[in-house]
């Protein structure tokens, strides 16, 4: 019997191993969300716009099964240096904002904070009621709302679309849309901007915002009323340059420089006789030279050349040259 009891005691650990024993149970996960690290924002007209990304995991690197609760707070920057406890005691909890695809955007009225330097921070609360650490701090100086630019114009030119406007300020942002979401096209210190990144046949819509650096973040006006334009190719090429006329044996030989426009197609020669008006001489030419054999000896001729692009837009004739037929 003694031998049997010893055998049972010796066999017990082996039985536990065979049953899949994995050690002592772990404590339950705390499920504390990771802190927000990308809180950003600016003043937009009479509102403050804040944005950040919700954490997807906990500090234990576990996936959160549902979005955490949001605690967004703001208070004036404490005098005498920032102190987190004093800021937190003075802070007010703000509406959490709208969540889309894990991104949060909160639009808050700026008027109660006008003239103040405000500090914003956010933290999230996990499913077991435990809060994350506070996010990065965002400091914004709130100013009276900036006025949007007015009299916005968009004018098509051969070089691109010229956008111009009237309004206060010394910096502006130009936004461009091609029927989709507007994209930031330029930031300029002049109330005029040339958009060279446009394509013929496309329609464009522009808006402009005034921008001010407050010393603690940016303030922007609401966008201006839009200006729309369709960019059509109605612009002729430049008149050909370097026209020369040389008397030959019963002919007058013309030559000139080739145009460099990417959509250039042909040249048109013009001729006038004895002080008369310029008239077309023959049809369009693909080459930059012409031999005029239809001349009368001793008669004075005046020649000019125009350029034509692929859309049929024709330049004015170049500066004429005169010559007497031999």
C-alpha positions as protocol buffer text, in pm:
chain_id: "A"
residue {
  index: 1
  type: UNK
  ca { x: 0 y: 0 z: 0 }
}
residue {
  index: 2
  type: UNK
  ca { x: 286 y: 239 z: 73 }
}
residue {
  index: 3
  type: UNK
  ca { x: 433 y: 170 z: -267 }
}
residue {
  index: 4
  type: UNK
  ca { x: 96 y: 238 z: -436 }
}
residue {
  index: 5
  type: UNK
  ca { x: 59 y: 583 z: -266 }
}
residue {
  index: 6
  type: UNK
  ca { x: 409 y: 685 z: -377 }
}
residue {
  index: 7
  type: UNK
  ca { x: 334 y: 581 z: -731 }
}
residue {
  index: 8
  type: UNK
  ca { x: 16 y: 795 z: -738 }
}
residue {
  index: 9
  type: UNK
  ca { x: 199 y: 1104 z: -607 }
}
residue {
  index: 10
  type: UNK
  ca { x: 473 y: 1062 z: -865 }
}
residue {
  index: 11
  type: UNK
  ca { x: 219 y: 1020 z: -1147 }
}
residue {
  index: 12
  type: UNK
  ca { x: 19 y: 1337 z: -1067 }
}
residue {
  index: 13
  type: UNK
  ca { x: 250 y: 1592 z: -1239 }
}
residue {
  index: 14
  type: UNK
  ca { x: 264 y: 1372 z: -1548 }
}
residue {
  index: 15
  type: UNK
  ca { x: -114 y: 1365 z: -1560 }
}
residue {
  index: 16
  type: UNK
  ca { x: -131 y: 1744 z: -1534 }
}
residue {
  index: 17
  type: UNK
  ca { x: 115 y: 1781 z: -1823 }
}
residue {
  index: 18
  type: UNK
  ca { x: -90 y: 1541 z: -2033 }
}
residue {
  index: 19
  type: UNK
  ca { x: -405 y: 1752 z: -1964 }
}
residue {
  index: 20
  type: UNK
  ca { x: -249 y: 2069 z: -2112 }
}
residue {
  index: 21
  type: UNK
  ca { x: -162 y: 2260 z: -1793 }
}
residue {
  index: 22
  type: UNK
  ca { x: -30 y: 2607 z: -1892 }
}
residue {
  index: 23
  type: UNK
  ca { x: 60 y: 2768 z: -1564 }
}
residue {
  index: 24
  type: UNK
  ca { x: -109 y: 3016 z: -1333 }
}
residue {
  index: 25
  type: UNK
  ca { x: -394 y: 3228 z: -1482 }
}
residue {
  index: 26
  type: UNK
  ca { x: -306 y: 3580 z: -1605 }
}
residue {
  index: 27
  type: UNK
  ca { x: -472 y: 3890 z: -1457 }
}
residue {
  index: 28
  type: UNK
  ca { x: -744 y: 4048 z: -1674 }
}
residue {
  index: 29
  type: UNK
  ca { x: -627 y: 4304 z: -1934 }
}
residue {
  index: 30
  type: UNK
  ca { x: -667 y: 4668 z: -1831 }
}
residue {
  index: 31
  type: UNK
  ca { x: -776 y: 4772 z: -2184 }
}
residue {
  index: 32
  type: UNK
  ca { x: -631 y: 5123 z: -2156 }
}
residue {
  index: 33
  type: UNK
  ca { x: -630 y: 5288 z: -2501 }
}
residue {
  index: 34
  type: UNK
  ca { x: -305 y: 5410 z: -2646 }
}
residue {
  index: 35
  type: UNK
  ca { x: -282 y: 5792 z: -2625 }
}
residue {
  index: 36
  type: UNK
  ca { x: -379 y: 6015 z: -2916 }
}
residue {
  index: 37
  type: UNK
  ca { x: -60 y: 6151 z: -3076 }
}
residue {
  index: 38
  type: UNK
  ca { x: -184 y: 6365 z: -3368 }
}
residue {
  index: 39
  type: UNK
  ca { x: -419 y: 6627 z: -3225 }
}
residue {
  index: 40
  type: UNK
  ca { x: -415 y: 6924 z: -3465 }
}
residue {
  index: 41
  type: UNK
  ca { x: -636 y: 7221 z: -3541 }
}
residue {
  index: 42
  type: UNK
  ca { x: -679 y: 7581 z: -3647 }
}
residue {
  index: 43
  type: UNK
  ca { x: -930 y: 7865 z: -3636 }
}
residue {
  index: 44
  type: UNK
  ca { x: -1170 y: 7874 z: -3930 }
}
residue {
  index: 45
  type: UNK
  ca { x: -1380 y: 8189 z: -3938 }
}
residue {
  index: 46
  type: UNK
  ca { x: -1575 y: 8198 z: -3613 }
}
residue {
  index: 47
  type: UNK
  ca { x: -1503 y: 7832 z: -3531 }
}
residue {
  index: 48
  type: UNK
  ca { x: -1216 y: 7618 z: -3407 }
}
residue {
  index: 49
  type: UNK
  ca { x: -1161 y: 7299 z: -3606 }
}
residue {
  index: 50
  type: UNK
  ca { x: -988 y: 7010 z: -3425 }
}
residue {
  index: 51
  type: UNK
  ca { x: -882 y: 6677 z: -3576 }
}
residue {
  index: 52
  type: UNK
  ca { x: -723 y: 6357 z: -3445 }
}
residue {
  index: 53
  type: UNK
  ca { x: -714 y: 5980 z: -3496 }
}
residue {
  index: 54
  type: UNK
  ca { x: -878 y: 5740 z: -3252 }
}
residue {
  index: 55
  type: UNK
  ca { x: -650 y: 5466 z: -3114 }
}
residue {
  index: 56
  type: UNK
  ca { x: -720 y: 5115 z: -3238 }
}
residue {
  index: 57
  type: UNK
  ca { x: -514 y: 4933 z: -2976 }
}
residue {
  index: 58
  type: UNK
  ca { x: -451 y: 4933 z: -2603 }
}
residue {
  index: 59
  type: UNK
  ca { x: -127 y: 4993 z: -2416 }
}
residue {
  index: 60
  type: UNK
  ca { x: -104 y: 4611 z: -2396 }
}
residue {
  index: 61
  type: UNK
  ca { x: -112 y: 4599 z: -2778 }
}
residue {
  index: 62
  type: UNK
  ca { x: -461 y: 4446 z: -2781 }
}
residue {
  index: 63
  type: UNK
  ca { x: -715 y: 4547 z: -3043 }
}
residue {
  index: 64
  type: UNK
  ca { x: -1006 y: 4756 z: -2914 }
}
residue {
  index: 65
  type: UNK
  ca { x: -1331 y: 4586 z: -3014 }
}
residue {
  index: 66
  type: UNK
  ca { x: -1517 y: 4919 z: -3030 }
}
residue {
  index: 67
  type: UNK
  ca { x: -1420 y: 5288 z: -3051 }
}
residue {
  index: 68
  type: UNK
  ca { x: -1325 y: 5431 z: -2712 }
}
residue {
  index: 69
  type: UNK
  ca { x: -1509 y: 5715 z: -2541 }
}
residue {
  index: 70
  type: UNK
  ca { x: -1365 y: 6061 z: -2619 }
}
residue {
  index: 71
  type: UNK
  ca { x: -1281 y: 6324 z: -2358 }
}
residue {
  index: 72
  type: UNK
  ca { x: -1188 y: 6653 z: -2526 }
}
residue {
  index: 73
  type: UNK
  ca { x: -1096 y: 6950 z: -2306 }
}
residue {
  index: 74
  type: UNK
  ca { x: -985 y: 7314 z: -2340 }
}
residue {
  index: 75
  type: UNK
  ca { x: -874 y: 7593 z: -2108 }
}
residue {
  index: 76
  type: UNK
  ca { x: -672 y: 7915 z: -2135 }
}
residue {
  index: 77
  type: UNK
  ca { x: -296 y: 7873 z: -2118 }
}
residue {
  index: 78
  type: UNK
  ca { x: -213 y: 7928 z: -1749 }
}
residue {
  index: 79
  type: UNK
  ca { x: -8 y: 8237 z: -1665 }
}
residue {
  index: 80
  type: UNK
  ca { x: 341 y: 8185 z: -1534 }
}
residue {
  index: 81
  type: UNK
  ca { x: 405 y: 7871 z: -1736 }
}
residue {
  index: 82
  type: UNK
  ca { x: 201 y: 7568 z: -1824 }
}
residue {
  index: 83
  type: UNK
  ca { x: 101 y: 7336 z: -1544 }
}
residue {
  index: 84
  type: UNK
  ca { x: -105 y: 7030 z: -1636 }
}
residue {
  index: 85
  type: UNK
  ca { x: -292 y: 7012 z: -1305 }
}
residue {
  index: 86
  type: UNK
  ca { x: -388 y: 7380 z: -1309 }
}
residue {
  index: 87
  type: UNK
  ca { x: -492 y: 7355 z: -1675 }
}
residue {
  index: 88
  type: UNK
  ca { x: -702 y: 7045 z: -1609 }
}
residue {
  index: 89
  type: UNK
  ca { x: -874 y: 7205 z: -1308 }
}
residue {
  index: 90
  type: UNK
  ca { x: -973 y: 7507 z: -1520 }
}
residue {
  index: 91
  type: UNK
  ca { x: -1067 y: 7311 z: -1832 }
}
residue {
  index: 92
  type: UNK
  ca { x: -1412 y: 7248 z: -1974 }
}
residue {
  index: 93
  type: UNK
  ca { x: -1519 y: 6931 z: -2146 }
}
residue {
  index: 94
  type: UNK
  ca { x: -1612 y: 6987 z: -2508 }
}
residue {
  index: 95
  type: UNK
  ca { x: -1838 y: 6798 z: -2752 }
}
residue {
  index: 96
  type: UNK
  ca { x: -1651 y: 6498 z: -2888 }
}
residue {
  index: 97
  type: UNK
  ca { x: -1709 y: 6575 z: -3257 }
}
residue {
  index: 98
  type: UNK
  ca { x: -1789 y: 6352 z: -3552 }
}
residue {
  index: 99
  type: UNK
  ca { x: -1613 y: 6019 z: -3611 }
}
residue {
  index: 100
  type: UNK
  ca { x: -1553 y: 5898 z: -3967 }
}
residue {
  index: 101
  type: UNK
  ca { x: -1330 y: 5602 z: -4045 }
}
residue {
  index: 102
  type: UNK
  ca { x: -1138 y: 5634 z: -3722 }
}
residue {
  index: 103
  type: UNK
  ca { x: -1078 y: 6009 z: -3772 }
}
residue {
  index: 104
  type: UNK
  ca { x: -1246 y: 6264 z: -3545 }
}
residue {
  index: 105
  type: UNK
  ca { x: -1334 y: 6621 z: -3643 }
}
residue {
  index: 106
  type: UNK
  ca { x: -1479 y: 6863 z: -3388 }
}
residue {
  index: 107
  type: UNK
  ca { x: -1605 y: 7208 z: -3490 }
}
residue {
  index: 108
  type: UNK
  ca { x: -1638 y: 7436 z: -3189 }
}
residue {
  index: 109
  type: UNK
  ca { x: -1753 y: 7801 z: -3152 }
}
residue {
  index: 110
  type: UNK
  ca { x: -1449 y: 8030 z: -3123 }
}
residue {
  index: 111
  type: UNK
  ca { x: -1623 y: 8346 z: -3005 }
}
residue {
  index: 112
  type: UNK
  ca { x: -1612 y: 8266 z: -2627 }
}
residue {
  index: 113
  type: UNK
  ca { x: -1231 y: 8230 z: -2655 }
}
residue {
  index: 114
  type: UNK
  ca { x: -1158 y: 8541 z: -2866 }
}
residue {
  index: 115
  type: UNK
  ca { x: -842 y: 8716 z: -2747 }
}
residue {
  index: 116
  type: UNK
  ca { x: -724 y: 8415 z: -2546 }
}
residue {
  index: 117
  type: UNK
  ca { x: -448 y: 8162 z: -2598 }
}
residue {
  index: 118
  type: UNK
  ca { x: -622 y: 7828 z: -2559 }
}
residue {
  index: 119
  type: UNK
  ca { x: -476 y: 7485 z: -2487 }
}
residue {
  index: 120
  type: UNK
  ca { x: -658 y: 7177 z: -2617 }
}
residue {
  index: 121
  type: UNK
  ca { x: -600 y: 6810 z: -2529 }
}
residue {
  index: 122
  type: UNK
  ca { x: -786 y: 6483 z: -2568 }
}
residue {
  index: 123
  type: UNK
  ca { x: -782 y: 6141 z: -2409 }
}
residue {
  index: 124
  type: UNK
  ca { x: -991 y: 5830 z: -2463 }
}
residue {
  index: 125
  type: UNK
  ca { x: -1156 y: 5588 z: -2223 }
}
residue {
  index: 126
  type: UNK
  ca { x: -1152 y: 5214 z: -2280 }
}
residue {
  index: 127
  type: UNK
  ca { x: -1431 y: 4956 z: -2234 }
}
residue {
  index: 128
  type: UNK
  ca { x: -1337 y: 4901 z: -1868 }
}
residue {
  index: 129
  type: UNK
  ca { x: -1354 y: 5269 z: -1779 }
}
residue {
  index: 130
  type: UNK
  ca { x: -980 y: 5330 z: -1776 }
}
residue {
  index: 131
  type: UNK
  ca { x: -853 y: 5648 z: -1949 }
}
residue {
  index: 132
  type: UNK
  ca { x: -548 y: 5685 z: -2168 }
}
residue {
  index: 133
  type: UNK
  ca { x: -279 y: 5943 z: -2109 }
}
residue {
  index: 134
  type: UNK
  ca { x: -349 y: 6291 z: -2245 }
}
residue {
  index: 135
  type: UNK
  ca { x: -263 y: 6360 z: -2607 }
}
residue {
  index: 136
  type: UNK
  ca { x: -13 y: 6609 z: -2737 }
}
residue {
  index: 137
  type: UNK
  ca { x: -116 y: 6964 z: -2640 }
}
residue {
  index: 138
  type: UNK
  ca { x: -249 y: 7200 z: -2907 }
}
residue {
  index: 139
  type: UNK
  ca { x: -208 y: 7574 z: -2844 }
}
residue {
  index: 140
  type: UNK
  ca { x: -417 y: 7822 z: -3047 }
}
residue {
  index: 141
  type: UNK
  ca { x: -450 y: 8199 z: -3010 }
}
residue {
  index: 142
  type: UNK
  ca { x: -808 y: 8287 z: -3099 }
}
residue {
  index: 143
  type: UNK
  ca { x: -859 y: 8611 z: -3296 }
}
residue {
  index: 144
  type: UNK
  ca { x: -1164 y: 8792 z: -3434 }
}
residue {
  index: 145
  type: UNK
  ca { x: -1289 y: 8606 z: -3743 }
}
residue {
  index: 146
  type: UNK
  ca { x: -1100 y: 8688 z: -4063 }
}
residue {
  index: 147
  type: UNK
  ca { x: -1307 y: 8820 z: -4352 }
}
residue {
  index: 148
  type: UNK
  ca { x: -1319 y: 8603 z: -4665 }
}
residue {
  index: 149
  type: UNK
  ca { x: -1182 y: 8755 z: -4987 }
}
residue {
  index: 150
  type: UNK
  ca { x: -1432 y: 8909 z: -5228 }
}
residue {
  index: 151
  type: UNK
  ca { x: -1464 y: 8977 z: -5603 }
}
residue {
  index: 152
  type: UNK
  ca { x: -1291 y: 8652 z: -5691 }
}
residue {
  index: 153
  type: UNK
  ca { x: -1221 y: 8616 z: -6065 }
}
residue {
  index: 154
  type: UNK
  ca { x: -1076 y: 8332 z: -6273 }
}
residue {
  index: 155
  type: UNK
  ca { x: -960 y: 8435 z: -6620 }
}
residue {
  index: 156
  type: UNK
  ca { x: -822 y: 8202 z: -6888 }
}
residue {
  index: 157
  type: UNK
  ca { x: -501 y: 8317 z: -7058 }
}
residue {
  index: 158
  type: UNK
  ca { x: -249 y: 8153 z: -7289 }
}
residue {
  index: 159
  type: UNK
  ca { x: -15 y: 8102 z: -6991 }
}
residue {
  index: 160
  type: UNK
  ca { x: -280 y: 7948 z: -6763 }
}
residue {
  index: 161
  type: UNK
  ca { x: -572 y: 8065 z: -6546 }
}
residue {
  index: 162
  type: UNK
  ca { x: -522 y: 8393 z: -6359 }
}
residue {
  index: 163
  type: UNK
  ca { x: -705 y: 8396 z: -6024 }
}
residue {
  index: 164
  type: UNK
  ca { x: -746 y: 8739 z: -5861 }
}
residue {
  index: 165
  type: UNK
  ca { x: -943 y: 8881 z: -5567 }
}
residue {
  index: 166
  type: UNK
  ca { x: -995 y: 9171 z: -5325 }
}
residue {
  index: 167
  type: UNK
  ca { x: -975 y: 9160 z: -4947 }
}
residue {
  index: 168
  type: UNK
  ca { x: -791 y: 9212 z: -4621 }
}
residue {
  index: 169
  type: UNK
  ca { x: -470 y: 9043 z: -4517 }
}
residue {
  index: 170
  type: UNK
  ca { x: -129 y: 8962 z: -4660 }
}
residue {
  index: 171
  type: UNK
  ca { x: -149 y: 8585 z: -4711 }
}
residue {
  index: 172
  type: UNK
  ca { x: -404 y: 8374 z: -4891 }
}
residue {
  index: 173
  type: UNK
  ca { x: -466 y: 8010 z: -4978 }
}
residue {
  index: 174
  type: UNK
  ca { x: -602 y: 7922 z: -5321 }
}
residue {
  index: 175
  type: UNK
  ca { x: -813 y: 7606 z: -5352 }
}
residue {
  index: 176
  type: UNK
  ca { x: -890 y: 7438 z: -5684 }
}
residue {
  index: 177
  type: UNK
  ca { x: -1153 y: 7178 z: -5771 }
}
residue {
  index: 178
  type: UNK
  ca { x: -1216 y: 6980 z: -6090 }
}
residue {
  index: 179
  type: UNK
  ca { x: -1555 y: 6853 z: -5983 }
}
residue {
  index: 180
  type: UNK
  ca { x: -1409 y: 6666 z: -5684 }
}
residue {
  index: 181
  type: UNK
  ca { x: -1294 y: 6767 z: -5337 }
}
residue {
  index: 182
  type: UNK
  ca { x: -1100 y: 7099 z: -5343 }
}
residue {
  index: 183
  type: UNK
  ca { x: -722 y: 7070 z: -5311 }
}
residue {
  index: 184
  type: UNK
  ca { x: -480 y: 7335 z: -5189 }
}
residue {
  index: 185
  type: UNK
  ca { x: -325 y: 7473 z: -5508 }
}
residue {
  index: 186
  type: UNK
  ca { x: -114 y: 7760 z: -5372 }
}
residue {
  index: 187
  type: UNK
  ca { x: -36 y: 7991 z: -5081 }
}
residue {
  index: 188
  type: UNK
  ca { x: 58 y: 8340 z: -5191 }
}
residue {
  index: 189
  type: UNK
  ca { x: 141 y: 8687 z: -5055 }
}
residue {
  index: 190
  type: UNK
  ca { x: -14 y: 8858 z: -5360 }
}
residue {
  index: 191
  type: UNK
  ca { x: -389 y: 8890 z: -5432 }
}
residue {
  index: 192
  type: UNK
  ca { x: -330 y: 8727 z: -5769 }
}
residue {
  index: 193
  type: UNK
  ca { x: -205 y: 8383 z: -5875 }
}
residue {
  index: 194
  type: UNK
  ca { x: -135 y: 8219 z: -6211 }
}
residue {
  index: 195
  type: UNK
  ca { x: -236 y: 7853 z: -6229 }
}
residue {
  index: 196
  type: UNK
  ca { x: -11 y: 7691 z: -6488 }
}
residue {
  index: 197
  type: UNK
  ca { x: -111 y: 7334 z: -6398 }
}
residue {
  index: 198
  type: UNK
  ca { x: -433 y: 7335 z: -6603 }
}
residue {
  index: 199
  type: UNK
  ca { x: -539 y: 7140 z: -6910 }
}
residue {
  index: 200
  type: UNK
  ca { x: -738 y: 7257 z: -7211 }
}
residue {
  index: 201
  type: UNK
  ca { x: -1095 y: 7129 z: -7214 }
}
residue {
  index: 202
  type: UNK
  ca { x: -1126 y: 7100 z: -6835 }
}
residue {
  index: 203
  type: UNK
  ca { x: -1352 y: 7303 z: -6604 }
}
residue {
  index: 204
  type: UNK
  ca { x: -1212 y: 7447 z: -6280 }
}
residue {
  index: 205
  type: UNK
  ca { x: -1360 y: 7604 z: -5967 }
}
residue {
  index: 206
  type: UNK
  ca { x: -1153 y: 7823 z: -5733 }
}
residue {
  index: 207
  type: UNK
  ca { x: -1202 y: 7956 z: -5380 }
}
residue {
  index: 208
  type: UNK
  ca { x: -962 y: 8165 z: -5170 }
}
residue {
  index: 209
  type: UNK
  ca { x: -909 y: 8200 z: -4793 }
}
residue {
  index: 210
  type: UNK
  ca { x: -732 y: 8468 z: -4596 }
}
residue {
  index: 211
  type: UNK
  ca { x: -459 y: 8323 z: -4367 }
}
residue {
  index: 212
  type: UNK
  ca { x: -302 y: 8479 z: -4057 }
}
residue {
  index: 213
  type: UNK
  ca { x: -26 y: 8349 z: -3832 }
}
residue {
  index: 214
  type: UNK
  ca { x: -142 y: 8437 z: -3481 }
}
residue {
  index: 215
  type: UNK
  ca { x: 187 y: 8345 z: -3314 }
}
residue {
  index: 216
  type: UNK
  ca { x: 19 y: 8035 z: -3173 }
}
residue {
  index: 217
  type: UNK
  ca { x: -136 y: 7848 z: -3462 }
}
residue {
  index: 218
  type: UNK
  ca { x: -312 y: 7957 z: -3779 }
}
residue {
  index: 219
  type: UNK
  ca { x: -637 y: 8145 z: -3832 }
}
residue {
  index: 220
  type: UNK
  ca { x: -819 y: 8117 z: -4164 }
}
residue {
  index: 221
  type: UNK
  ca { x: -1124 y: 8288 z: -4305 }
}
residue {
  index: 222
  type: UNK
  ca { x: -1413 y: 8094 z: -4445 }
}
residue {
  index: 223
  type: UNK
  ca { x: -1366 y: 8032 z: -4821 }
}
residue {
  index: 224
  type: UNK
  ca { x: -1468 y: 8303 z: -5065 }
}
residue {
  index: 225
  type: UNK
  ca { x: -1755 y: 8264 z: -5307 }
}
residue {
  index: 226
  type: UNK
  ca { x: -1633 y: 8036 z: -5590 }
}
residue {
  index: 227
  type: UNK
  ca { x: -1518 y: 8142 z: -5936 }
}
residue {
  index: 228
  type: UNK
  ca { x: -1561 y: 7895 z: -6223 }
}
residue {
  index: 229
  type: UNK
  ca { x: -1402 y: 7880 z: -6566 }
}
residue {
  index: 230
  type: UNK
  ca { x: -1365 y: 7630 z: -6851 }
}
residue {
  index: 231
  type: UNK
  ca { x: -1016 y: 7637 z: -6996 }
}
residue {
  index: 232
  type: UNK
  ca { x: -1057 y: 7625 z: -7374 }
}
residue {
  index: 233
  type: UNK
  ca { x: -779 y: 7664 z: -7628 }
}
residue {
  index: 234
  type: UNK
  ca { x: -868 y: 7992 z: -7799 }
}
residue {
  index: 235
  type: UNK
  ca { x: -516 y: 8132 z: -7782 }
}
residue {
  index: 236
  type: UNK
  ca { x: -316 y: 8178 z: -8104 }
}
residue {
  index: 237
  type: UNK
  ca { x: 56 y: 8107 z: -8120 }
}
residue {
  index: 238
  type: UNK
  ca { x: 310 y: 8389 z: -8121 }
}
residue {
  index: 239
  type: UNK
  ca { x: 376 y: 8560 z: -8457 }
}
residue {
  index: 240
  type: UNK
  ca { x: 679 y: 8399 z: -8626 }
}
residue {
  index: 241
  type: UNK
  ca { x: 1009 y: 8580 z: -8570 }
}
residue {
  index: 242
  type: UNK
  ca { x: 1316 y: 8651 z: -8782 }
}
residue {
  index: 243
  type: UNK
  ca { x: 1150 y: 8697 z: -9123 }
}
residue {
  index: 244
  type: UNK
  ca { x: 1404 y: 8760 z: -9402 }
}
residue {
  index: 245
  type: UNK
  ca { x: 1353 y: 8829 z: -9775 }
}
residue {
  index: 246
  type: UNK
  ca { x: 1629 y: 8776 z: -10035 }
}
residue {
  index: 247
  type: UNK
  ca { x: 1602 y: 8846 z: -10409 }
}
residue {
  index: 248
  type: UNK
  ca { x: 1677 y: 8543 z: -10627 }
}
residue {
  index: 249
  type: UNK
  ca { x: 1675 y: 8470 z: -11000 }
}
residue {
  index: 250
  type: UNK
  ca { x: 1314 y: 8559 z: -11079 }
}
residue {
  index: 251
  type: UNK
  ca { x: 1203 y: 8483 z: -10722 }
}
residue {
  index: 252
  type: UNK
  ca { x: 1197 y: 8627 z: -10375 }
}
residue {
  index: 253
  type: UNK
  ca { x: 1314 y: 8378 z: -10113 }
}
residue {
  index: 254
  type: UNK
  ca { x: 1159 y: 8403 z: -9764 }
}
residue {
  index: 255
  type: UNK
  ca { x: 1275 y: 8233 z: -9444 }
}
residue {
  index: 256
  type: UNK
  ca { x: 1192 y: 8269 z: -9072 }
}
residue {
  index: 257
  type: UNK
  ca { x: 1233 y: 8098 z: -8735 }
}
residue {
  index: 258
  type: UNK
  ca { x: 1016 y: 7802 z: -8635 }
}
residue {
  index: 259
  type: UNK
  ca { x: 765 y: 7845 z: -8354 }
}
residue {
  index: 260
  type: UNK
  ca { x: 815 y: 7638 z: -8039 }
}
residue {
  index: 261
  type: UNK
  ca { x: 456 y: 7600 z: -7907 }
}
residue {
  index: 262
  type: UNK
  ca { x: 377 y: 7230 z: -7847 }
}
residue {
  index: 263
  type: UNK
  ca { x: 48 y: 7253 z: -8041 }
}
residue {
  index: 264
  type: UNK
  ca { x: 193 y: 7453 z: -8333 }
}
residue {
  index: 265
  type: UNK
  ca { x: 83 y: 7330 z: -8678 }
}
residue {
  index: 266
  type: UNK
  ca { x: 154 y: 7559 z: -8978 }
}
residue {
  index: 267
  type: UNK
  ca { x: 258 y: 7897 z: -9120 }
}
residue {
  index: 268
  type: UNK
  ca { x: 67 y: 8132 z: -9348 }
}
residue {
  index: 269
  type: UNK
  ca { x: 253 y: 8372 z: -9584 }
}
residue {
  index: 270
  type: UNK
  ca { x: 104 y: 8716 z: -9656 }
}
residue {
  index: 271
  type: UNK
  ca { x: 201 y: 8954 z: -9939 }
}
residue {
  index: 272
  type: UNK
  ca { x: 123 y: 9313 z: -10036 }
}
residue {
  index: 273
  type: UNK
  ca { x: 214 y: 9486 z: -10365 }
}
residue {
  index: 274
  type: UNK
  ca { x: 313 y: 9853 z: -10406 }
}
residue {
  index: 275
  type: UNK
  ca { x: 170 y: 9969 z: -10070 }
}
residue {
  index: 276
  type: UNK
  ca { x: -152 y: 9770 z: -10092 }
}
residue {
  index: 277
  type: UNK
  ca { x: -305 y: 9556 z: -9813 }
}
residue {
  index: 278
  type: UNK
  ca { x: -159 y: 9222 z: -9706 }
}
residue {
  index: 279
  type: UNK
  ca { x: -341 y: 8922 z: -9856 }
}
residue {
  index: 280
  type: UNK
  ca { x: -284 y: 8549 z: -9810 }
}
residue {
  index: 281
  type: UNK
  ca { x: -31 y: 8397 z: -10046 }
}
residue {
  index: 282
  type: UNK
  ca { x: -106 y: 8028 z: -10100 }
}
residue {
  index: 283
  type: UNK
  ca { x: -209 y: 7787 z: -9828 }
}
residue {
  index: 284
  type: UNK
  ca { x: -62 y: 7695 z: -9489 }
}
residue {
  index: 285
  type: UNK
  ca { x: 297 y: 7566 z: -9485 }
}
residue {
  index: 286
  type: UNK
  ca { x: 459 y: 7310 z: -9261 }
}
residue {
  index: 287
  type: UNK
  ca { x: 809 y: 7447 z: -9334 }
}
residue {
  index: 288
  type: UNK
  ca { x: 966 y: 7781 z: -9235 }
}
residue {
  index: 289
  type: UNK
  ca { x: 1058 y: 7899 z: -9584 }
}
residue {
  index: 290
  type: UNK
  ca { x: 883 y: 8003 z: -9905 }
}
residue {
  index: 291
  type: UNK
  ca { x: 988 y: 8083 z: -10262 }
}
residue {
  index: 292
  type: UNK
  ca { x: 767 y: 8344 z: -10433 }
}
residue {
  index: 293
  type: UNK
  ca { x: 803 y: 8301 z: -10809 }
}
residue {
  index: 294
  type: UNK
  ca { x: 492 y: 8501 z: -10897 }
}
residue {
  index: 295
  type: UNK
  ca { x: 661 y: 8839 z: -10896 }
}
residue {
  index: 296
  type: UNK
  ca { x: 704 y: 9123 z: -11143 }
}
residue {
  index: 297
  type: UNK
  ca { x: 1049 y: 9272 z: -11185 }
}
residue {
  index: 298
  type: UNK
  ca { x: 1084 y: 9622 z: -11037 }
}
residue {
  index: 299
  type: UNK
  ca { x: 768 y: 9595 z: -10828 }
}
residue {
  index: 300
  type: UNK
  ca { x: 785 y: 9659 z: -10449 }
}
residue {
  index: 301
  type: UNK
  ca { x: 656 y: 9377 z: -10228 }
}
residue {
  index: 302
  type: UNK
  ca { x: 585 y: 9355 z: -9857 }
}
residue {
  index: 303
  type: UNK
  ca { x: 578 y: 9014 z: -9683 }
}
residue {
  index: 304
  type: UNK
  ca { x: 461 y: 8887 z: -9343 }
}
residue {
  index: 305
  type: UNK
  ca { x: 400 y: 8541 z: -9188 }
}
residue {
  index: 306
  type: UNK
  ca { x: 140 y: 8426 z: -8930 }
}
residue {
  index: 307
  type: UNK
  ca { x: 131 y: 8108 z: -8721 }
}
residue {
  index: 308
  type: UNK
  ca { x: -155 y: 7855 z: -8686 }
}
residue {
  index: 309
  type: UNK
  ca { x: -200 y: 7596 z: -8409 }
}
residue {
  index: 310
  type: UNK
  ca { x: -378 y: 7259 z: -8416 }
}
residue {
  index: 311
  type: UNK
  ca { x: -708 y: 7418 z: -8306 }
}
residue {
  index: 312
  type: UNK
  ca { x: -697 y: 7661 z: -8598 }
}
residue {
  index: 313
  type: UNK
  ca { x: -610 y: 7962 z: -8383 }
}
residue {
  index: 314
  type: UNK
  ca { x: -405 y: 8199 z: -8597 }
}
residue {
  index: 315
  type: UNK
  ca { x: -164 y: 8467 z: -8480 }
}
residue {
  index: 316
  type: UNK
  ca { x: -150 y: 8815 z: -8625 }
}
residue {
  index: 317
  type: UNK
  ca { x: 106 y: 8853 z: -8908 }
}
residue {
  index: 318
  type: UNK
  ca { x: 460 y: 8926 z: -8796 }
}
residue {
  index: 319
  type: UNK
  ca { x: 639 y: 9256 z: -8862 }
}
residue {
  index: 320
  type: UNK
  ca { x: 651 y: 9286 z: -9244 }
}
residue {
  index: 321
  type: UNK
  ca { x: 966 y: 9313 z: -9454 }
}
residue {
  index: 322
  type: UNK
  ca { x: 985 y: 9500 z: -9791 }
}
residue {
  index: 323
  type: UNK
  ca { x: 1187 y: 9420 z: -10102 }
}
residue {
  index: 324
  type: UNK
  ca { x: 1191 y: 9523 z: -10470 }
}
residue {
  index: 325
  type: UNK
  ca { x: 1175 y: 9234 z: -10716 }
}
residue {
  index: 326
  type: UNK
  ca { x: 1491 y: 9209 z: -10928 }
}
